[in-house]
Amino acid sequence: MATTVVYPYAKLNLGLHVLEKRSDGFHNIQTLFYPHALSDILEITDATAKGSKGARLFLYGLPVMGDPQTNLCIQAYDMLAEKYPMGPVEIHLYKKIPPGSGLGGGSSNAAFCLQLLDKHFALGLQAEELMAFAAQLGSDVPFFMQDTPPRAFLAEGKGNVLKPFDMVLDGYKVELRFPPVFVSTTWAYKEVVPNIKREPLQHVLKQPVETWREVLTNDFERVVFKKYPQIRQYKEDLYREGAVYASMTGSGSAVFGLFK
């Protein structure tokens, strides 16, 4: 039996402050997760091959690095299968969100996979239970667990402490650019220099968008642009094209511009 096809969406980071390194090795941050319509396509079906066990991932579209069996969708299945009776499945994932771009595609896939597996096997999990599983898969996975249409959230802690934030950019067109570079999030966090003494991000976001160019920053740009100057060039090109505001999202490599 095939379940409903779903469309895991992307996110933008409007500002990203890395505040301090935590005792658990993670970092405390402040950022605004803003949903974007770019999406992957995800479907789960019962496995029909004789002797099938567990979950098998079929990937299409943009290439995904690494062993498919370590994909977050497989991890989501394995996590649920440890506690609930679940038969073998095929997970079909068509990638349109570039991996390693800072758009949260992998985390979105994990969140939607959790919800789809719950529906497929009629597990009847409560929202709180699903959120607990999501938090184990990644710091920003809980953001993608919300109902549609998705809204913006201020993210603090590791990125997992979410507070609804009134931010609508309906008056602006968002343009994405994709430098041909894969940026390792692990590397970026090792290189970034935390800074806790700064104006809270929520205060900066309440300033007019026209002022953001001077005040709304992504802390990863300093280290990422140094290693990958072509990403800086993509951002500067957006300003030359007339963007009111431009930034790298997450730890890169994608950049976006807001146009009137």
ABEGO torsion letter per residue (X at the ends): XBBBBBBBBBBBBBEBBBABBBAAGBBBBBBBBBBBABBBBBBBBBBABBGBBEBBBBBBEBBBBEBAAABAAAAAAAAAAAABBBBBBBBBBBBABBBGAGAGAAAAAAAAAAAAAAAAAGAGBBAAAAAAAAAAAEAAAAAAABBOBBBBBBBBEAGABBBBBBBBAAABBBBBBBBBBBBBAAAAAAABBBBABBBBAAAAAABBAAAAAAABBBAAAAAAAAABAAAAAAAAAAAAAGBABBBBBEAOABBBBBBX
